[in-house]
Amino acid sequence: MSGHRVLVVDDSDTARALLTRTLERAGFVVTAASDGAAGALVALRELPSVVVTDLDMPVMDGHQLLRLLKSEPTTASTPVVIL
């Protein structure tokens, strides 16, 4: 799994930290964001291998983030997992 970058997007500090720690222990390089808008900026800048996002968040929810990422050529093929 080395080198695979995961972007974790969740407005819950606890959930974000737990998921980040679990993925890092599994060998992933993890970047985290606290809402969909921040997650979109990170995804477009860093081009992660996969995005794991919460569904219900302020500012931009998981569905809105998914639609935005799929509309951008650089992230259109990036897998998105909505929790």
Chimera marker file (.cmm) of the C-alpha trace (Angstrom):
<marker_set name="trace">
<marker id="1" x="0.000" y="0.000" z="0.000" r="1" g="1" b="0" radius="0.5"/>
<marker id="2" x="3.016" y="2.242" z="0.270" r="1" g="1" b="0" radius="0.5"/>
<marker id="3" x="2.624" y="5.450" z="-1.669" r="1" g="1" b="0" radius="0.5"/>
<marker id="4" x="-1.152" y="5.315" z="-1.901" r="1" g="1" b="0" radius="0.5"/>
<marker id="5" x="-2.522" y="8.632" z="-0.736" r="1" g="1" b="0" radius="0.5"/>
<marker id="6" x="-5.897" y="8.827" z="0.959" r="1" g="1" b="0" radius="0.5"/>
<marker id="7" x="-7.803" y="12.018" z="1.627" r="1" g="1" b="0" radius="0.5"/>
<marker id="8" x="-10.086" y="11.774" z="4.672" r="1" g="1" b="0" radius="0.5"/>
<marker id="9" x="-12.832" y="14.412" z="4.846" r="1" g="1" b="0" radius="0.5"/>
<marker id="10" x="-14.939" y="14.525" z="8.006" r="1" g="1" b="0" radius="0.5"/>
<marker id="11" x="-16.213" y="17.336" z="10.201" r="1" g="1" b="0" radius="0.5"/>
<marker id="12" x="-15.914" y="15.174" z="13.336" r="1" g="1" b="0" radius="0.5"/>
<marker id="13" x="-12.451" y="15.569" z="14.855" r="1" g="1" b="0" radius="0.5"/>
<marker id="14" x="-12.770" y="12.163" z="16.524" r="1" g="1" b="0" radius="0.5"/>
<marker id="15" x="-13.881" y="10.274" z="13.395" r="1" g="1" b="0" radius="0.5"/>
<marker id="16" x="-11.259" y="12.014" z="11.249" r="1" g="1" b="0" radius="0.5"/>
<marker id="17" x="-8.470" y="11.199" z="13.711" r="1" g="1" b="0" radius="0.5"/>
<marker id="18" x="-9.560" y="7.580" z="14.116" r="1" g="1" b="0" radius="0.5"/>
<marker id="19" x="-9.821" y="6.962" z="10.381" r="1" g="1" b="0" radius="0.5"/>
<marker id="20" x="-6.528" y="8.741" z="9.733" r="1" g="1" b="0" radius="0.5"/>
<marker id="21" x="-4.709" y="6.687" z="12.374" r="1" g="1" b="0" radius="0.5"/>
<marker id="22" x="-6.205" y="3.413" z="11.099" r="1" g="1" b="0" radius="0.5"/>
<marker id="23" x="-5.242" y="4.125" z="7.495" r="1" g="1" b="0" radius="0.5"/>
<marker id="24" x="-1.725" y="5.261" z="8.424" r="1" g="1" b="0" radius="0.5"/>
<marker id="25" x="-1.177" y="2.054" z="10.399" r="1" g="1" b="0" radius="0.5"/>
<marker id="26" x="-2.216" y="0.156" z="7.268" r="1" g="1" b="0" radius="0.5"/>
<marker id="27" x="0.558" y="1.934" z="5.343" r="1" g="1" b="0" radius="0.5"/>
<marker id="28" x="-1.354" y="4.707" z="3.576" r="1" g="1" b="0" radius="0.5"/>
<marker id="29" x="-0.221" y="8.305" z="3.370" r="1" g="1" b="0" radius="0.5"/>
<marker id="30" x="-3.176" y="10.284" z="4.725" r="1" g="1" b="0" radius="0.5"/>
<marker id="31" x="-4.211" y="13.897" z="4.335" r="1" g="1" b="0" radius="0.5"/>
<marker id="32" x="-7.262" y="15.160" z="6.193" r="1" g="1" b="0" radius="0.5"/>
<marker id="33" x="-9.772" y="17.982" z="5.828" r="1" g="1" b="0" radius="0.5"/>
<marker id="34" x="-12.561" y="19.101" z="8.138" r="1" g="1" b="0" radius="0.5"/>
<marker id="35" x="-15.268" y="19.856" z="5.558" r="1" g="1" b="0" radius="0.5"/>
<marker id="36" x="-16.137" y="19.254" z="1.930" r="1" g="1" b="0" radius="0.5"/>
<marker id="37" x="-14.930" y="22.616" z="0.673" r="1" g="1" b="0" radius="0.5"/>
<marker id="38" x="-11.516" y="22.180" z="2.277" r="1" g="1" b="0" radius="0.5"/>
<marker id="39" x="-11.471" y="18.582" z="1.045" r="1" g="1" b="0" radius="0.5"/>
<marker id="40" x="-12.150" y="19.698" z="-2.523" r="1" g="1" b="0" radius="0.5"/>
<marker id="41" x="-9.222" y="22.107" z="-2.424" r="1" g="1" b="0" radius="0.5"/>
<marker id="42" x="-6.899" y="19.434" z="-1.032" r="1" g="1" b="0" radius="0.5"/>
<marker id="43" x="-8.080" y="16.835" z="-3.571" r="1" g="1" b="0" radius="0.5"/>
<marker id="44" x="-7.561" y="19.155" z="-6.525" r="1" g="1" b="0" radius="0.5"/>
<marker id="45" x="-4.125" y="20.174" z="-5.262" r="1" g="1" b="0" radius="0.5"/>
<marker id="46" x="-2.779" y="16.794" z="-4.110" r="1" g="1" b="0" radius="0.5"/>
<marker id="47" x="-4.658" y="14.312" z="-6.345" r="1" g="1" b="0" radius="0.5"/>
<marker id="48" x="-5.118" y="11.493" z="-3.808" r="1" g="1" b="0" radius="0.5"/>
<marker id="49" x="-5.536" y="7.846" z="-4.821" r="1" g="1" b="0" radius="0.5"/>
<marker id="50" x="-8.899" y="7.737" z="-3.031" r="1" g="1" b="0" radius="0.5"/>
<marker id="51" x="-11.152" y="10.100" z="-1.071" r="1" g="1" b="0" radius="0.5"/>
<marker id="52" x="-13.024" y="8.886" z="2.020" r="1" g="1" b="0" radius="0.5"/>
<marker id="53" x="-15.670" y="11.377" z="3.081" r="1" g="1" b="0" radius="0.5"/>
<marker id="54" x="-18.470" y="11.802" z="5.557" r="1" g="1" b="0" radius="0.5"/>
<marker id="55" x="-21.929" y="12.322" z="4.071" r="1" g="1" b="0" radius="0.5"/>
<marker id="56" x="-23.341" y="14.999" z="6.381" r="1" g="1" b="0" radius="0.5"/>
<marker id="57" x="-21.025" y="17.986" z="6.817" r="1" g="1" b="0" radius="0.5"/>
<marker id="58" x="-21.431" y="21.757" z="6.939" r="1" g="1" b="0" radius="0.5"/>
<marker id="59" x="-20.264" y="24.002" z="4.092" r="1" g="1" b="0" radius="0.5"/>
<marker id="60" x="-20.211" y="21.176" z="1.488" r="1" g="1" b="0" radius="0.5"/>
<marker id="61" x="-21.584" y="17.683" z="2.135" r="1" g="1" b="0" radius="0.5"/>
<marker id="62" x="-20.280" y="14.382" z="0.787" r="1" g="1" b="0" radius="0.5"/>
<marker id="63" x="-22.629" y="14.335" z="-2.221" r="1" g="1" b="0" radius="0.5"/>
<marker id="64" x="-21.613" y="17.849" z="-3.242" r="1" g="1" b="0" radius="0.5"/>
<marker id="65" x="-17.947" y="16.931" z="-2.870" r="1" g="1" b="0" radius="0.5"/>
<marker id="66" x="-18.468" y="13.830" z="-4.997" r="1" g="1" b="0" radius="0.5"/>
<marker id="67" x="-20.202" y="15.823" z="-7.755" r="1" g="1" b="0" radius="0.5"/>
<marker id="68" x="-17.452" y="18.449" z="-7.749" r="1" g="1" b="0" radius="0.5"/>
<marker id="69" x="-14.635" y="15.898" z="-7.908" r="1" g="1" b="0" radius="0.5"/>
<marker id="70" x="-16.337" y="13.935" z="-10.697" r="1" g="1" b="0" radius="0.5"/>
<marker id="71" x="-16.819" y="17.138" z="-12.730" r="1" g="1" b="0" radius="0.5"/>
<marker id="72" x="-13.108" y="17.972" z="-12.671" r="1" g="1" b="0" radius="0.5"/>
<marker id="73" x="-10.922" y="16.204" z="-15.258" r="1" g="1" b="0" radius="0.5"/>
<marker id="74" x="-8.024" y="15.729" z="-12.820" r="1" g="1" b="0" radius="0.5"/>
<marker id="75" x="-10.171" y="13.963" z="-10.189" r="1" g="1" b="0" radius="0.5"/>
<marker id="76" x="-12.958" y="12.458" z="-12.296" r="1" g="1" b="0" radius="0.5"/>
<marker id="77" x="-11.526" y="8.937" z="-12.004" r="1" g="1" b="0" radius="0.5"/>
<marker id="78" x="-10.573" y="9.220" z="-8.323" r="1" g="1" b="0" radius="0.5"/>
<marker id="79" x="-12.591" y="6.728" z="-6.250" r="1" g="1" b="0" radius="0.5"/>
<marker id="80" x="-14.749" y="8.357" z="-3.567" r="1" g="1" b="0" radius="0.5"/>
<marker id="81" x="-16.079" y="6.425" z="-0.579" r="1" g="1" b="0" radius="0.5"/>
<marker id="82" x="-18.925" y="8.139" z="1.271" r="1" g="1" b="0" radius="0.5"/>
<marker id="83" x="-19.428" y="7.049" z="4.878" r="1" g="1" b="0" radius="0.5"/>
<link id1="1" id2="2" r="1" g="1" b="0" radius="0.2"/>
<link id1="2" id2="3" r="1" g="1" b="0" radius="0.2"/>
<link id1="3" id2="4" r="1" g="1" b="0" radius="0.2"/>
<link id1="4" id2="5" r="1" g="1" b="0" radius="0.2"/>
<link id1="5" id2="6" r="1" g="1" b="0" radius="0.2"/>
<link id1="6" id2="7" r="1" g="1" b="0" radius="0.2"/>
<link id1="7" id2="8" r="1" g="1" b="0" radius="0.2"/>
<link id1="8" id2="9" r="1" g="1" b="0" radius="0.2"/>
<link id1="9" id2="10" r="1" g="1" b="0" radius="0.2"/>
<link id1="10" id2="11" r="1" g="1" b="0" radius="0.2"/>
<link id1="11" id2="12" r="1" g="1" b="0" radius="0.2"/>
<link id1="12" id2="13" r="1" g="1" b="0" radius="0.2"/>
<link id1="13" id2="14" r="1" g="1" b="0" radius="0.2"/>
<link id1="14" id2="15" r="1" g="1" b="0" radius="0.2"/>
<link id1="15" id2="16" r="1" g="1" b="0" radius="0.2"/>
<link id1="16" id2="17" r="1" g="1" b="0" radius="0.2"/>
<link id1="17" id2="18" r="1" g="1" b="0" radius="0.2"/>
<link id1="18" id2="19" r="1" g="1" b="0" radius="0.2"/>
<link id1="19" id2="20" r="1" g="1" b="0" radius="0.2"/>
<link id1="20" id2="21" r="1" g="1" b="0" radius="0.2"/>
<link id1="21" id2="22" r="1" g="1" b="0" radius="0.2"/>
<link id1="22" id2="23" r="1" g="1" b="0" radius="0.2"/>
<link id1="23" id2="24" r="1" g="1" b="0" radius="0.2"/>
<link id1="24" id2="25" r="1" g="1" b="0" radius="0.2"/>
<link id1="25" id2="26" r="1" g="1" b="0" radius="0.2"/>
<link id1="26" id2="27" r="1" g="1" b="0" radius="0.2"/>
<link id1="27" id2="28" r="1" g="1" b="0" radius="0.2"/>
<link id1="28" id2="29" r="1" g="1" b="0" radius="0.2"/>
<link id1="29" id2="30" r="1" g="1" b="0" radius="0.2"/>
<link id1="30" id2="31" r="1" g="1" b="0" radius="0.2"/>
<link id1="31" id2="32" r="1" g="1" b="0" radius="0.2"/>
<link id1="32" id2="33" r="1" g="1" b="0" radius="0.2"/>
<link id1="33" id2="34" r="1" g="1" b="0" radius="0.2"/>
<link id1="34" id2="35" r="1" g="1" b="0" radius="0.2"/>
<link id1="35" id2="36" r="1" g="1" b="0" radius="0.2"/>
<link id1="36" id2="37" r="1" g="1" b="0" radius="0.2"/>
<link id1="37" id2="38" r="1" g="1" b="0" radius="0.2"/>
<link id1="38" id2="39" r="1" g="1" b="0" radius="0.2"/>
<link id1="39" id2="40" r="1" g="1" b="0" radius="0.2"/>
<link id1="40" id2="41" r="1" g="1" b="0" radius="0.2"/>
<link id1="41" id2="42" r="1" g="1" b="0" radius="0.2"/>
<link id1="42" id2="43" r="1" g="1" b="0" radius="0.2"/>
<link id1="43" id2="44" r="1" g="1" b="0" radius="0.2"/>
<link id1="44" id2="45" r="1" g="1" b="0" radius="0.2"/>
<link id1="45" id2="46" r="1" g="1" b="0" radius="0.2"/>
<link id1="46" id2="47" r="1" g="1" b="0" radius="0.2"/>
<link id1="47" id2="48" r="1" g="1" b="0" radius="0.2"/>
<link id1="48" id2="49" r="1" g="1" b="0" radius="0.2"/>
<link id1="49" id2="50" r="1" g="1" b="0" radius="0.2"/>
<link id1="50" id2="51" r="1" g="1" b="0" radius="0.2"/>
<link id1="51" id2="52" r="1" g="1" b="0" radius="0.2"/>
<link id1="52" id2="53" r="1" g="1" b="0" radius="0.2"/>
<link id1="53" id2="54" r="1" g="1" b="0" radius="0.2"/>
<link id1="54" id2="55" r="1" g="1" b="0" radius="0.2"/>
<link id1="55" id2="56" r="1" g="1" b="0" radius="0.2"/>
<link id1="56" id2="57" r="1" g="1" b="0" radius="0.2"/>
<link id1="57" id2="58" r="1" g="1" b="0" radius="0.2"/>
<link id1="58" id2="59" r="1" g="1" b="0" radius="0.2"/>
<link id1="59" id2="60" r="1" g="1" b="0" radius="0.2"/>
<link id1="60" id2="61" r="1" g="1" b="0" radius="0.2"/>
<link id1="61" id2="62" r="1" g="1" b="0" radius="0.2"/>
<link id1="62" id2="63" r="1" g="1" b="0" radius="0.2"/>
<link id1="63" id2="64" r="1" g="1" b="0" radius="0.2"/>
<link id1="64" id2="65" r="1" g="1" b="0" radius="0.2"/>
<link id1="65" id2="66" r="1" g="1" b="0" radius="0.2"/>
<link id1="66" id2="67" r="1" g="1" b="0" radius="0.2"/>
<link id1="67" id2="68" r="1" g="1" b="0" radius="0.2"/>
<link id1="68" id2="69" r="1" g="1" b="0" radius="0.2"/>
<link id1="69" id2="70" r="1" g="1" b="0" radius="0.2"/>
<link id1="70" id2="71" r="1" g="1" b="0" radius="0.2"/>
<link id1="71" id2="72" r="1" g="1" b="0" radius="0.2"/>
<link id1="72" id2="73" r="1" g="1" b="0" radius="0.2"/>
<link id1="73" id2="74" r="1" g="1" b="0" radius="0.2"/>
<link id1="74" id2="75" r="1" g="1" b="0" radius="0.2"/>
<link id1="75" id2="76" r="1" g="1" b="0" radius="0.2"/>
<link id1="76" id2="77" r="1" g="1" b="0" radius="0.2"/>
<link id1="77" id2="78" r="1" g="1" b="0" radius="0.2"/>
<link id1="78" id2="79" r="1" g="1" b="0" radius="0.2"/>
<link id1="79" id2="80" r="1" g="1" b="0" radius="0.2"/>
<link id1="80" id2="81" r="1" g="1" b="0" radius="0.2"/>
<link id1="81" id2="82" r="1" g="1" b="0" radius="0.2"/>
<link id1="82" id2="83" r="1" g="1" b="0" radius="0.2"/>
</marker_set>
